[in-house]
Amino acid sequence: MRPVQAGDTASAHEITLAPAKVPVVRDADVVVVGGGPGGFAAALRAARMGASTVLIEKHDMPGGVHTIGLQGAASRGVGGIHSELMQRFADAGCIYTVTEATLPDWAGNPLSHYEAYLKPGSAFTRSSFNPESAGCVMVRMLEEAGVTALYGTSFVDTVVANGRINQVIVENASGTQAIRGKVFIDGSGTAEVSARAGVPFVRGGGPQPPKAQWDGQHRPIPGALLWIMSGIDFAGVAAYQKRDNDPTLARLIGAARSAGDIPENLYRPRMGGEGVYGAHYIGHPTLDMSPMQGPGTFVFWQNVPYEWALHMDDNAEDAARAKRALREFIDAEARFAKKYVPGFENAFISNVGRYVGVRDGRHPMAEYQFTIDDARASRRFPDAISKPMTKTFFWDTHTAYTFEIPYRCFLPKNIDNLLLTGASLSFAYETIFMVMRNFPWCTQTGEIAGYAAGLAVQQGIAPKNLEWTTPYF
Ligand SMILES: Cc1cc2nc3c(=O)[nH]c(=O)nc-3n(C[C@H](O)[C@H](O)[C@H](O)COP(=O)(O)OP(=O)(O)OC[C@H]3O[C@@H](n4cnc5c(N)ncnc54)[C@H](O)[C@@H]3O)c2cc1C
């Protein structure tokens, strides 16, 4: 309870509150906000370098989109903490793998999120980790490294003076608190710390074509709420698809729509054409799923309708609308599948992600912002963080480029003791999928941010003054 105090004022549209005292409850070398792949790896690396490290995470475990958000796609380790993580998941028995032998009729199936584009019957390997078990492993790893992880703690603001963050303000069961640090790391996934600290940014969103149809409005790549259904007999689904020649379930969807069993916007056509970010993100014509956790269990995607242009990272109305709509879609999709799709008769919702993942949040401006032209030109940098990488850029119709990223992408403008990481790094819209915001890369950039923070603390300097001359990876 905050009693009205002398100095408070109130009008119809705003209130002014007299200054409040906020206790400084911790003092750390490195303070990381957000425990997704970026923040997790950053905290782990900094702590392993001997820095006292606090991690602030508003949910109940680390892993971000990949645990709390149920995006459990496992990949081969790419080195460093990412490889260690994949090994720890495997050791804990939380990786589940299917192949053409264990899931026939999956390759080339239009319902498959990842394998739809394979030739039917072709060989494939799809591995996923169980998000809940993976979260437990990640909690343990942070404990082992001596990170003070404050779960259930929300970052709300920064206290900034002379181009430095002095403290972050957080809220948790104890109320409003301040945490002091020497170096801060923005692992929020949406550059929230940077924005609050006054770092300039470009809002998410871009000129999503098809060019001929583009109406000039910039819309973010839609975020998504992932959910899991168990008790599915996929052989039964595949048998129906073949028997009734209904590979996309269009006939069942049509029947359900005619019967009033499908709300508007649940199934929407995909957008195709030059420069369109992966078909999966823009449109949702049928069930969109991937095997997960064990036999008969699949994770499903529900994307925000692209046309709505929701900015869930900086607009509470948009965020709330997405949560309401996607829950409704999930409920309707599950009821549709159970009632109409053979193989789903005994299926049930077993988990819904704790939050709607943001794919295209703020793009903070750093000392360098990486653009698609850097990739196209194979630009080299004296402060490259890794050896040249060859990766695919969806924006340029799936073109693979060999490129480098400079350390300056980690250094936000205006603030000397803040490092960016993961999806909060400084990249232009055209470069973000599938490279700059994928799980392995976010873990790698987290590790680099943690390393830079650890070095800065050891040398008693700001991360901006570190001389970066050798690639880390
Ligand atoms: C729906 C979706 C599907 C995706 N699919 C894939 C895929 O198939 N393969 C792939 O490689 N990548 C995928 N990605 C991309 C990848 O998941 C993200 O880019 C990556 O997780 C970003 O890592 P991060 O650590 O920067 O942020 P996040 O994973 O977003 O983690 C941010 C963390 O910060 C916490 N946080 C945020 N704000 C606060 C606050 N105010 N206070 C305290 N804590 C806070 C959050 O709770 C969260 O734990 C997907 C992303 C989304 C959104």
The ligand as an SDF file (V2000), in Angstrom:
LIG
                    3D

 53 58  0  0  0  0  0  0  0  0999 V2000
    7.5920  -17.8880  -31.6200 C   0  0  0  0  0  0  0  0  0  0  0  0
    9.0470  -18.0160  -31.8990 C   0  0  0  0  0  0  0  0  0  0  0  0
    9.5190  -19.1470  -32.5570 C   0  0  0  0  0  0  0  0  0  0  0  0
   10.8840  -19.2830  -32.8060 C   0  0  0  0  0  0  0  0  0  0  0  0
   11.3380  -20.4010  -33.4540 N   0  0  0  0  0  0  0  0  0  0  0  0
   12.6770  -20.6140  -33.5520 C   0  0  0  0  0  0  0  0  0  0  0  0
   13.1950  -21.8300  -34.1100 C   0  0  0  0  0  0  0  0  0  0  0  0
   12.4540  -22.6910  -34.5490 O   0  0  0  0  0  0  0  0  0  0  0  0
   14.5380  -22.0020  -34.1320 N   0  0  0  0  0  0  0  0  0  0  0  0
   15.4030  -21.0430  -33.6630 C   0  0  0  0  0  0  0  0  0  0  0  0
   16.6170  -21.2510  -33.6630 O   0  0  0  0  0  0  0  0  0  0  0  0
   14.9360  -19.8640  -33.1700 N   0  0  0  0  0  0  0  0  0  0  0  0
   13.6080  -19.6410  -33.1050 C   0  0  0  0  0  0  0  0  0  0  0  0
   13.1220  -18.4550  -32.6290 N   0  0  0  0  0  0  0  0  0  0  0  0
   14.0630  -17.3810  -32.3290 C   0  0  0  0  0  0  0  0  0  0  0  0
   14.6750  -17.5170  -30.9620 C   0  0  0  0  0  0  0  0  0  0  0  0
   13.8160  -18.2420  -30.1350 O   0  0  0  0  0  0  0  0  0  0  0  0
   14.8990  -16.1810  -30.2950 C   0  0  0  0  0  0  0  0  0  0  0  0
   15.4500  -15.2800  -31.1720 O   0  0  0  0  0  0  0  0  0  0  0  0
   15.7860  -16.3560  -29.0800 C   0  0  0  0  0  0  0  0  0  0  0  0
   15.1190  -17.1090  -28.0910 O   0  0  0  0  0  0  0  0  0  0  0  0
   16.1920  -15.0180  -28.5300 C   0  0  0  0  0  0  0  0  0  0  0  0
   16.9410  -15.2330  -27.3860 O   0  0  0  0  0  0  0  0  0  0  0  0
   17.0490  -14.1000  -26.2920 P   0  0  0  0  0  0  0  0  0  0  0  0
   17.8020  -14.7000  -25.1750 O   0  0  0  0  0  0  0  0  0  0  0  0
   17.5820  -12.8740  -26.9030 O   0  0  0  0  0  0  0  0  0  0  0  0
   15.5570  -13.7580  -25.8860 O   0  0  0  0  0  0  0  0  0  0  0  0
   14.3410  -14.6280  -25.3670 P   0  0  0  0  0  0  0  0  0  0  0  0
   14.4430  -16.0610  -25.6990 O   0  0  0  0  0  0  0  0  0  0  0  0
   13.1380  -13.8830  -25.8290 O   0  0  0  0  0  0  0  0  0  0  0  0
   14.4500  -14.5010  -23.7950 O   0  0  0  0  0  0  0  0  0  0  0  0
   14.2440  -13.2820  -23.1410 C   0  0  0  0  0  0  0  0  0  0  0  0
   14.0650  -13.5630  -21.6690 C   0  0  0  0  0  0  0  0  0  0  0  0
   13.9910  -12.3240  -20.9970 O   0  0  0  0  0  0  0  0  0  0  0  0
   12.9360  -12.3550  -20.0670 C   0  0  0  0  0  0  0  0  0  0  0  0
   12.4650  -11.0000  -19.9070 N   0  0  0  0  0  0  0  0  0  0  0  0
   11.9630  -10.1890  -20.8560 C   0  0  0  0  0  0  0  0  0  0  0  0
   11.6310   -8.9990  -20.3230 N   0  0  0  0  0  0  0  0  0  0  0  0
   11.9230   -9.0720  -19.0180 C   0  0  0  0  0  0  0  0  0  0  0  0
   11.7720   -8.1600  -17.9250 C   0  0  0  0  0  0  0  0  0  0  0  0
   11.2240   -6.9560  -18.0890 N   0  0  0  0  0  0  0  0  0  0  0  0
   12.1600   -8.5520  -16.7110 N   0  0  0  0  0  0  0  0  0  0  0  0
   12.7020   -9.7920  -16.5010 C   0  0  0  0  0  0  0  0  0  0  0  0
   12.8430  -10.6920  -17.4920 N   0  0  0  0  0  0  0  0  0  0  0  0
   12.4650  -10.3310  -18.7340 C   0  0  0  0  0  0  0  0  0  0  0  0
   11.9000  -13.2720  -20.6880 C   0  0  0  0  0  0  0  0  0  0  0  0
   11.0270  -13.8210  -19.7270 O   0  0  0  0  0  0  0  0  0  0  0  0
   12.7900  -14.3200  -21.3500 C   0  0  0  0  0  0  0  0  0  0  0  0
   13.0860  -15.3850  -20.4910 O   0  0  0  0  0  0  0  0  0  0  0  0
   11.7690  -18.2720  -32.3910 C   0  0  0  0  0  0  0  0  0  0  0  0
   11.2860  -17.1360  -31.7440 C   0  0  0  0  0  0  0  0  0  0  0  0
    9.9360  -17.0020  -31.4980 C   0  0  0  0  0  0  0  0  0  0  0  0
    9.4450  -15.7850  -30.7920 C   0  0  0  0  0  0  0  0  0  0  0  0
  1  2  1  0
  2  3  1  0
  2 52  2  0
  3  4  2  0
  4  5  1  0
  4 50  1  0
  5  6  2  0
  6  7  1  0
  6 13  1  0
  7  8  2  0
  7  9  1  0
  9 10  1  0
 10 11  2  0
 10 12  1  0
 12 13  2  0
 13 14  1  0
 14 15  1  0
 14 50  1  0
 15 16  1  0
 16 17  1  0
 16 18  1  0
 18 19  1  0
 18 20  1  0
 20 21  1  0
 20 22  1  0
 22 23  1  0
 23 24  1  0
 24 25  2  0
 24 26  1  0
 24 27  1  0
 27 28  1  0
 28 29  2  0
 28 30  1  0
 28 31  1  0
 31 32  1  0
 32 33  1  0
 33 34  1  0
 33 48  1  0
 34 35  1  0
 35 36  1  0
 35 46  1  0
 36 37  1  0
 36 45  1  0
 37 38  2  0
 38 39  1  0
 39 40  1  0
 39 45  2  0
 40 41  1  0
 40 42  2  0
 42 43  1  0
 43 44  2  0
 44 45  1  0
 46 47  1  0
 46 48  1  0
 48 49  1  0
 50 51  2  0
 51 52  1  0
 52 53  1  0
M  END
$$$$
